[in-house]
Amino acid sequence: MEKVTENNTRIAKNTIFLYIRMLLIMVVTLYTSRILLNILGIEDYGIYNVVGGMVTMFAFFSSSLSNVTQRFFNFELGKGNIEKVRNIFNISVLIYLLISLITFVLLEIIGLWLIYHKLVIPVDRLGASLWVFQATAISLFFTLNGIVYNSVLIARENMRIYAYIGLAEALSRLAIAMILSYLNCDKLKLYAILLLVVTVSIQFCFYFSCKKYPECKYHFFWKKEIFEDMFKFASWNTFGTAVWAINEQGINVLLNMFFGPVVNASKGISSQVNSAINNFGMNFFTAVRPQIVKSYANQNIAYFLKLVFNSSRYSFFLLLLVSLPLLFRTDYILYLWLGQIPEFASSFVLWIIIYSLINVLTNPLWSAIQAIGKLKKYCLVGSSVYLTAFPVGYIFLMQGYNPVIVFKVLVIVRLIYLFVIIKIVSDYVSFSFRDYFSLVFVPILRVTVPIVLLARWINSFFAQDFLSLLEVVLVFFLMSFLIIYWGGMTSEERLFVRNKILHKKIESEILRYEKFKKSF
């Protein structure tokens, strides 16, 4: 019991660090996007998103191996096997180097072909597009090699350093945007080069931050058994993340082919919003994820399932809480943020929020199946379902539908995907779909329906101005907190919250009394 309490305290502490990081980064990132849109213009901003996004398609190699590395780190740290962690680190460094070299070569072949033969880019901006492509490709090379150190920080649950580095990166991007506003040059080219400098610097920050850990002393090491275990996980991870890349970034390419870079600018705006609001759910989950794997490694299945169910529920609540103002005040918030709103941006944002609310429920299930180690069925069946979003979206676009249709397709397919993977995970651990429904879906429905209905009603009483926006946000927050407290929490969780509040109040009164005594 004492160990569980200690873990919960660590999760709470790490969550606080991550949320401070997220709030600061979100404010800085959104403001940076506004500056960039004004400096680069809609066309160049769209070019950067489609070309940079195309490079990101190839980053599924890094994502898959990052998931593998974190899983093995967490699993062995949960067992206290530092020597095995050191061996995993050494093999991971070698594999990352090989993967980054292969990825760079593939990018140069496939990426340049897409730019010259498939993407819709004005002739006078082709040169700048190539600068963006090459700078982003080199950035990806360094990012791939740095993710192993990023994984160490998360596995070690050192969220404070992780938060500092993330904030430094966001501030550097803001500084770049502000510098560009004072220069008279091809700003798209310079932006790509300066971002490359920031990316390389950040990876070195991760490297130096991990030097204190005993497993991060690299020396050549090879063991076939460890490599085969990691390769098995990496293979299925690669398949799953490749499908994600096709849907997420491939759709960006589709939008460019059918509608040009202006619509890509709208897609870029919606991606920024998606990234910002997703951080609310993901930062909480990042703090929980190591404990999910470690609890399974220790065969504490009851605590393992509790973490999976609770993190699903609270990740959704946090995301819903921050999404409400965007759902009901989309146009005004985009106007405040950007000044000029690209065509379709409001519709893209609306549907990407709905998609994110569904998607946030898949993260704990993904960590659960990684902890269990049975990836084949999950990736093969689940990813095959999710892959249908790309061809279905393409068919609708060929039929003349507007670009919003691809987001609607993503929402429907992701919902089907969620139900499929719940069934798959439940086959490997001792819970039924009824357990998941009663512990996750029922509280979510009990909270979401009244919150959305009340928010819609409340929103109708306020004008479209800044003061009214602040009032709406405050009312939404208070209303949502009360509904989540009574409808989304168990009786034990409500008791925990009351005790914490009471404990803080008692501490405050004692402190006041001590100060009062000292005054005499």
ZASEKOL-987423 format. One line per 4 residues: number of its first residue (from 1); their letters; for each residue x, y, z of C-alpha. Coordinates in steps of 0.2 Angstrom, whole numbers. Layout:
N
NUM = a = X:Y:Z | ...
END
This chain:
520
1 = mekv = 0:0:0 | 14:12:4 | 22:8:-13 | 6:12:-22
5 = tenn = 5:29:-12 | 23:33:-17 | 19:29:-35 | 3:40:-35
9 = tria = 13:54:-27 | 26:53:-40 | 13:53:-54 | 5:68:-46
13 = knti = 22:77:-45 | 27:73:-63 | 10:78:-69 | 12:95:-61
17 = flyi = 29:98:-70 | 22:92:-86 | 7:103:-85 | 17:119:-81
21 = rmll = 28:114:-96 | 13:111:-107 | 4:128:-102 | 19:138:-105
25 = imvv = 23:129:-122 | 5:130:-128 | 5:149:-125 | 22:151:-133
29 = tlyt = 18:139:-148 | 1:147:-152 | 8:165:-152 | 23:159:-163
33 = sril = 10:152:-175 | 2:168:-176 | 18:178:-180 | 24:165:-193
37 = lnil = 7:165:-202 | 9:184:-203 | 27:184:-208 | 27:170:-220
41 = gied = 10:172:-227 | -3:159:-230 | 5:151:-245 | 23:149:-238
45 = ygiy = 15:144:-221 | 5:130:-231 | 21:125:-240 | 31:123:-224
49 = nvvg = 17:112:-217 | 15:101:-232 | 34:99:-235 | 39:97:-217
53 = gmvt = 24:86:-214 | 30:75:-228 | 46:72:-219 | 37:68:-203
57 = mfaf = 29:54:-213 | 46:45:-212 | 47:49:-193 | 37:33:-189
61 = fsss = 54:24:-188 | 58:35:-173 | 41:34:-165 | 41:15:-166
65 = lsnv = 58:13:-159 | 55:26:-146 | 40:16:-140 | 51:0:-140
69 = tqrf = 65:9:-130 | 53:16:-117 | 44:0:-115 | 60:-10:-112
73 = fnfe = 68:4:-100 | 52:4:-90 | 50:-15:-89 | 68:-18:-83
77 = lgkg = 68:-3:-71 | 52:-10:-64 | 62:-25:-60 | 77:-16:-54
81 = niek = 88:-24:-67 | 101:-9:-71 | 113:-20:-80 | 99:-25:-92
85 = vrni = 94:-7:-94 | 112:-3:-99 | 113:-16:-112 | 96:-10:-119
89 = fnis = 103:8:-120 | 119:2:-129 | 109:-8:-142 | 96:6:-145
93 = vliy = 110:19:-148 | 117:8:-162 | 100:4:-170 | 95:22:-170
97 = llis = 111:27:-179 | 107:14:-192 | 89:18:-194 | 93:37:-195
101 = litf = 105:33:-210 | 92:22:-219 | 78:35:-216 | 89:49:-223
105 = vlle = 93:40:-239 | 74:35:-241 | 69:53:-239 | 81:60:-252
109 = iigl = 74:47:-264 | 56:47:-261 | 54:65:-254 | 62:74:-268
113 = wliy = 51:63:-281 | 35:69:-272 | 41:87:-272 | 45:87:-291
117 = hklv = 31:76:-297 | 16:76:-285 | 15:91:-274 | 7:107:-279
121 = ipvd = 20:121:-276 | 21:137:-286 | 37:137:-297 | 44:153:-289
125 = rlga = 44:144:-272 | 51:127:-277 | 69:133:-272 | 63:138:-255
129 = slwv = 53:121:-253 | 69:112:-256 | 78:121:-242 | 64:117:-231
133 = fqat = 65:99:-236 | 83:97:-233 | 84:106:-217 | 69:96:-210
137 = aisl = 77:80:-216 | 93:84:-207 | 83:88:-191 | 75:72:-192
141 = fftl = 92:63:-193 | 97:71:-176 | 80:69:-168 | 81:50:-172
145 = ngiv = 97:49:-163 | 92:59:-148 | 76:50:-144 | 85:36:-135
149 = ynsv = 90:50:-122 | 72:57:-122 | 66:39:-118 | 78:38:-103
153 = liar = 72:54:-95 | 54:48:-97 | 58:30:-90 | 67:38:-76
157 = enmr = 52:49:-73 | 63:65:-73 | 49:76:-79 | 57:92:-72
161 = iyay = 72:91:-85 | 60:85:-98 | 49:100:-95 | 64:113:-95
165 = igla = 70:106:-112 | 53:107:-120 | 51:125:-114 | 68:130:-120
169 = eals = 63:123:-137 | 47:132:-138 | 55:149:-133 | 69:146:-146
173 = rlai = 55:144:-159 | 47:160:-153 | 64:169:-154 | 66:163:-172
177 = amil = 49:170:-177 | 53:187:-169 | 70:188:-177 | 62:184:-194
181 = syln = 50:199:-193 | 65:211:-193 | 74:204:-208 | 72:207:-226
185 = cdkl = 76:190:-234 | 68:174:-240 | 60:170:-223 | 55:153:-227
189 = klya = 72:147:-231 | 80:156:-215 | 66:149:-204 | 70:131:-210
193 = illl = 89:134:-206 | 86:141:-189 | 74:128:-184 | 88:115:-189
197 = vvtv = 100:124:-177 | 87:123:-163 | 83:105:-166 | 102:100:-165
201 = siqf = 104:110:-149 | 89:102:-141 | 96:85:-144 | 112:89:-136
205 = cfyf = 103:95:-121 | 94:78:-120 | 111:70:-121 | 120:80:-108
209 = sckk = 105:78:-96 | 106:59:-96 | 125:58:-93 | 122:56:-74
213 = ypec = 112:40:-76 | 123:24:-75 | 115:16:-91 | 120:31:-102
217 = kyhf = 138:27:-103 | 139:20:-121 | 151:6:-126 | 148:-6:-141
221 = fwkk = 137:-20:-135 | 128:-34:-145 | 117:-48:-139 | 106:-57:-151
225 = eife = 92:-61:-138 | 90:-43:-133 | 91:-37:-151 | 78:-50:-157
229 = dmfk = 66:-45:-143 | 67:-27:-147 | 66:-30:-166 | 50:-40:-163
233 = fasw = 42:-25:-154 | 50:-13:-166 | 42:-22:-181 | 24:-21:-175
237 = ntfg = 27:-4:-168 | 33:2:-186 | 18:-6:-194 | 6:3:-182
241 = tavw = 15:20:-183 | 17:19:-202 | -2:17:-203 | -3:33:-192
245 = aine = 9:42:-203 | -1:38:-219 | -17:44:-211 | -10:59:-202
249 = qgin = 3:66:-215 | -3:57:-230 | -20:66:-229 | -10:82:-229
253 = vlln = -2:77:-245 | -19:73:-252 | -26:90:-247 | -11:98:-256
257 = mffg = -14:88:-272 | -33:92:-273 | -33:110:-265 | -16:117:-265
261 = pvvn = -5:125:-251 | -19:137:-245 | -29:122:-238 | -13:115:-231
265 = askg = -11:131:-221 | -28:127:-213 | -23:110:-210 | -7:117:-201
269 = issq = -18:128:-190 | -29:113:-185 | -13:103:-181 | -7:116:-170
273 = vnsa = -23:117:-161 | -24:98:-160 | -6:97:-153 | -10:110:-140
277 = innf = -26:102:-133 | -19:85:-134 | -5:90:-122 | -18:91:-108
281 = gmnf = -22:73:-110 | -5:67:-115 | 5:76:-101 | -5:68:-88
285 = ftav = -3:51:-97 | 16:53:-99 | 17:54:-80 | 6:38:-79
289 = rpqi = 14:28:-93 | 30:22:-84 | 19:16:-70 | 8:6:-81
293 = vksy = 23:-4:-88 | 32:-6:-71 | 16:-12:-62 | 14:-25:-75
297 = anqn = 32:-30:-74 | 29:-33:-55 | 13:-42:-59 | 3:-30:-49
301 = iayf = -12:-33:-61 | -25:-24:-50 | -15:-8:-50 | -11:-10:-68
305 = lklv = -29:-11:-73 | -33:3:-61 | -20:14:-70 | -27:10:-87
309 = fnss = -45:14:-83 | -42:29:-73 | -29:37:-85 | -42:34:-99
313 = rysf = -55:43:-90 | -45:58:-83 | -36:60:-100 | -53:62:-108
317 = flll = -59:74:-94 | -44:85:-96 | -46:86:-115 | -64:90:-114
321 = lvsl = -61:104:-101 | -49:113:-112 | -59:110:-128 | -75:117:-123
325 = pllf = -71:136:-127 | -64:130:-144 | -79:120:-148 | -91:134:-145
329 = rtdy = -81:150:-149 | -70:143:-163 | -71:158:-175 | -68:171:-162
333 = ilyl = -53:162:-154 | -45:159:-171 | -48:177:-175 | -39:183:-159
337 = wlgq = -25:170:-162 | -22:173:-180 | -30:189:-186 | -33:181:-203
341 = ipef = -42:164:-203 | -38:153:-218 | -53:145:-227 | -59:129:-219
345 = assf = -49:132:-203 | -64:133:-192 | -71:117:-198 | -55:108:-197
349 = vlwi = -52:113:-179 | -70:107:-174 | -68:90:-181 | -50:88:-175
353 = iiys = -56:91:-158 | -69:78:-159 | -56:66:-166 | -44:70:-152
357 = linv = -57:66:-139 | -59:49:-146 | -40:46:-149 | -35:51:-131
361 = ltnp = -44:35:-125 | -32:24:-136 | -16:29:-127 | -18:19:-111
365 = lwsa = -23:4:-121 | -8:6:-131 | 4:6:-116 | -6:-8:-108
369 = iqai = -3:-19:-124 | 16:-14:-124 | 18:-19:-106 | 9:-36:-109
373 = gklk = 21:-38:-125 | 7:-45:-136 | 8:-33:-151 | 5:-43:-166
377 = kycl = -14:-44:-166 | -16:-27:-159 | -6:-19:-173 | -11:-31:-187
381 = vgss = -30:-29:-184 | -31:-12:-176 | -20:-4:-189 | -28:-12:-203
385 = vylt = -45:-4:-197 | -37:13:-195 | -28:12:-212 | -45:13:-221
389 = afpv = -46:31:-217 | -34:36:-231 | -42:27:-246 | -59:31:-240
393 = gyif = -54:50:-238 | -46:49:-256 | -62:41:-263 | -73:55:-256
397 = lmqg = -61:69:-262 | -61:61:-280 | -80:62:-279 | -79:81:-277
401 = ynpv = -82:83:-258 | -74:98:-249 | -59:95:-238 | -68:93:-222
405 = ivfk = -74:76:-227 | -57:68:-223 | -58:74:-205 | -76:66:-203
409 = vlvi = -69:50:-210 | -55:50:-198 | -67:52:-183 | -78:38:-188
413 = vrli = -64:26:-192 | -55:31:-176 | -71:27:-166 | -72:9:-174
417 = ylfv = -53:7:-171 | -56:11:-152 | -69:-3:-150 | -58:-15:-159
421 = iiki = -43:-13:-148 | -53:-13:-132 | -58:-31:-137 | -40:-36:-141
425 = vsdy = -33:-29:-125 | -47:-37:-115 | -42:-54:-122 | -25:-53:-114
429 = vsfs = -29:-47:-96 | -43:-50:-84 | -56:-37:-89 | -71:-38:-100
433 = frdy = -79:-25:-111 | -92:-23:-98 | -79:-18:-85 | -72:-5:-97
437 = fslv = -89:1:-102 | -94:4:-84 | -78:11:-78 | -73:22:-92
441 = fvpi = -88:24:-105 | -102:27:-92 | -93:40:-82 | -88:49:-98
445 = lrvt = -105:49:-105 | -112:54:-88 | -101:69:-89 | -100:74:-107
449 = vpiv = -118:75:-112 | -123:87:-98 | -107:97:-100 | -110:99:-119
453 = llar = -129:103:-117 | -126:116:-103 | -111:124:-112 | -121:126:-128
457 = wins = -135:134:-118 | -123:145:-107 | -114:151:-123 | -130:158:-130
461 = ffaq = -131:172:-117 | -113:179:-120 | -108:191:-133 | -93:188:-145
465 = dfls = -80:199:-137 | -64:196:-126 | -72:200:-109 | -87:188:-113
469 = llev = -74:175:-119 | -65:176:-102 | -82:175:-93 | -87:160:-104
473 = vlvf = -71:151:-100 | -73:153:-81 | -91:148:-81 | -87:132:-92
477 = flms = -73:128:-80 | -83:129:-64 | -98:120:-72 | -87:106:-79
481 = flii = -77:104:-63 | -93:101:-53 | -101:89:-66 | -84:79:-67
485 = ywgg = -83:79:-48 | -101:72:-46 | -103:62:-61 | -85:57:-67
489 = mtse = -77:52:-50 | -80:37:-39 | -85:40:-21 | -67:35:-16
493 = erlf = -60:48:-27 | -72:62:-21 | -66:57:-3 | -48:59:-8
497 = vrnk = -51:76:-16 | -60:82:0 | -47:76:11 | -33:84:1
501 = ilhk = -43:101:1 | -46:99:20 | -28:94:23 | -22:110:14
505 = kies = -34:120:24 | -28:113:40 | -10:116:35 | -14:134:31
509 = eilr = -23:137:47 | -8:130:57 | 4:141:47 | -6:156:51
513 = yekf = -7:152:69 | 12:150:70 | 14:167:62 | 2:174:75
517 = kksf = 12:166:89 | 28:173:83 | 21:191:82 | 20:191:101
END
